[in-house]
Amino acid sequence: MLTATELYPLTTALWVVLWVEVVVYLLVGFSEIFDDFYYKPPSWVWPNGRMNTFIWSLDKKGHKMHASLALILGFVALNGVIEGAVFRFEIELIFLSLALLNCSIWCMMPACNRMIRVFLIAPEFHLQYVSFILFWDLVRPEVLGLCVLFNLWGVFVYFRKTLKLEDAPHDYQRIRDDMIAAGDYESEIKMYDVVTGHRGTTADQ
């Protein structure tokens, strides 16, 4: 385990992981922070043919919070790449950020077994998996424990709360129909169709 002020020179594996985070999260973060003049709110922001300003602000807040976390994660990774080394706190911040993202994905994932495939292609899942295997010894045990707790909480919420929502678990066709009804999610629908193996018929639960 590193001390609080000890620099850890980048290994090849850590360099690759940091560069992946730079490319993925800086691109996502910057695009979402500066998309105010071309981002189109979903159709449910207009429930009665008029923009509901409260729903609009909630949608905007979630969008910008996602952008903020992505930028922080990407910036920390970029700093490590530029410096050629990282401090313990930087590694721990990356661990915690990835754990929080994975926790959020589990908590918000639709109650459909096929949607787990979508979760498994998320970069957060693979980056966290690699980080735990290769770099667990660089951070404090209590930080590792907190990351595990966040992940377990997300899984717990999914099985004990999400799967008990009305009409849950759903088949994929139900989720697909809801996305179409929400409007403006054509690209997401196409991606989900590919990942879940949708062929125009009702998907299995």
N, C-alpha and C positions, 0 to 999 in steps of 0.2 A: 504494500500500500504506500502511496506517495504521502509525503508530508505536505503541510499547507502551502509551503513556498517552494517546493521542489518542482523543477521543470522535467517533463518526460519527453525526450526526443521522439519524433514520429517514427514508428515502424512502417513498413510497407502496408501492412493490413490497416493500421490506423489512418494512414494517409489516404487510402482508398475510401474508407468509411467516411472520413471528413469531406472528401471531394464529392461523394454522392450526396451528402447532406447539403453541401454548398449549392450544388446544381439544382437539387429538388426543392429545397426550402427557400432559398433566396429567390428563385424564379417564381415560386408560388406566392411568397410574401410580397415581393415588389409588385407583381401583377395585380394582387388583390388590394394592396394599399392604394395604388394609383388608378383603380378602375372606376372611379366615381362617375365619369362622364360616359362610360359605355356599359357598365354593369346594369342589367335589366332585372329588377326585382321579380320574383315569381308571381304568377297570376293571383295567388291567394292573398296578396297584399291589397287587391281590389275586391273585397268580398261582396260588395253591393254596387259594383260599377264605379266606385270612387275609392281613391287611395285611402286606406286606413293608416293614418300617420303613426299610430302606436305599433301596429304590426310591422310597418315599414322600418321603424326604428329598431325593433327587435331583430328583424332580418339583417339590418345593417350592422348592428352590434355583433351578432354572431359571425358575420362575414369578416369584420375588421379584427375581431379577437383571434380568429383563425390565422389571419394574415400576420398579426403581431407575434404570435407564438412561432410561426414559421420563420419570420425574419430574425427573431432572437436566436433560434436554433441554427439557422444558416449563418448568422454573423459570428457566433461562437466557433462554428466549424471553420469559417473562412479565416478567422484570426489564428487558429491553430495551424492552418496550412501556410499562411504568410510567415508566421514566426518559426515554423518547423518544429514546434514543441508545444505542449499544453501543461497547464497547471491542474492540480487535482480538482479544484472547483469547476473548471471548464468541463472536465470529463463528467463530473457529477451532475452538472447542469444539463448536459446532453442526455445522460441516463434518465434523469427526472423528467425532462421534456418528452422523451420518447415514451416513458411509462404513462404519463398523463394523456398523451395522444392515444395510446392503445386502450387505456381505461375509457376514454370518451367514445372511441369507436365501438367498444363492446356495449356500453350503456345505450348508445343511439342506434345500434344495428337493428334493422327490422327483424321481427320474430319469424324467420324463415331459415331453415337449415341451409338452403342453397346460397343464402347471402353470406354465410361463413366463408365461402370461396372468395367473395369480394374482399373480406377482411384479410384473408391470407395473401393477397397480392399487394396489400398496402405497404409502402416502403417502410413505415414505422415498425411494422411487425418484423421484417427481416433485419432492419438496422438494430433493433433492440436485441433480437436473437443473437446476432453476430457479436454485439457489444458484450452481452452477458458471457458468451463463451470465451472471447479473447481478452477482454479488458476488465473483468470483474475484480481483479486483484489491484487495480489502480484506485479504487474508491473505497470509502469507509463502509464497514458492514452495515451500519445503521441506514446509510443511503441505499444500499442494495435491498435491505429489508423494506424500506419505504417504497421502492420501485415494485417489489414483489406485491406489497399490499395494494398499491394502486391497480395493478393488473388483476389481482384476485377480486378486488371490489368490483371492477368492471364485469368480470365473468359472473360474479354473484348477482349483480343487478340484472344481467341478461337472463339468467335462469330463474331467478326468484321474483323478478318484477316484469321485465319485458315479455317473457313468455306467458305471463298471466294477464296481459292486456286483453281488451275485448276482442273476441274471435281469434285470439292467438293460440297456437302458431298459425301463420298464414302460409298459403302456397305462393309461389313467385308470381303467378298470374295476378293475384290480388294486389301485390305490391306494384307490379307493372301498371295495372289499371289506375292505381292511386297516383303514380308518377305522371301518367298521361293527363289525369284530371287536374293535377297541380300546375301543369303547363310549363313550357320552356325548359324541359329536361331531356331533350332529344339525344344529346351526346351521352348523358349518363345512362339513358335507357339502352342505347346501342352497346355501351361498354358492359352493362350488367347482363344483357342478353348473351353476349359472347362468353363472359365468365361463368354464368350459371348454366350455359348450354341450352338456352331457350330456343325452341324451334317452332314457335307459333302455336303451341298447344299448352295447356295448363301444366305448369311445372310441379314436380312432386314436392311435398313438404320436406 
